[in-house]
């Protein structure tokens, strides 16, 4: 799976991208049968002094559908974990509906 990053008030230096990609790698197992064109995640990371990090992830799916999740946390990797859990639940629900037809 490929991710496109957008950073706001966060410096993408060091191994930040690699840590985030490693955390989100488990999402790819849900997209095993999906065409490569749809295996792109749009990830936005913002940092604010008041509430810490805001991470949002959007993945487009076949049939003009998409899954979206957003989380806030003081630590970046905590927010990424929350987003990953939300996206996994949505993907499971989406593919279960497809199997029903």
Secondary structure, DSSP 8 states (H G I E B T S, - for coil): -EEEEEEES----TTHHHHHHHHHGGGGGGGTTS-GGG-EEEEEEEEETTTEEEEEEEEEETTTEEEEEEEEESSHHHHHHHHHHHHHHHHHHHHHHHHH-
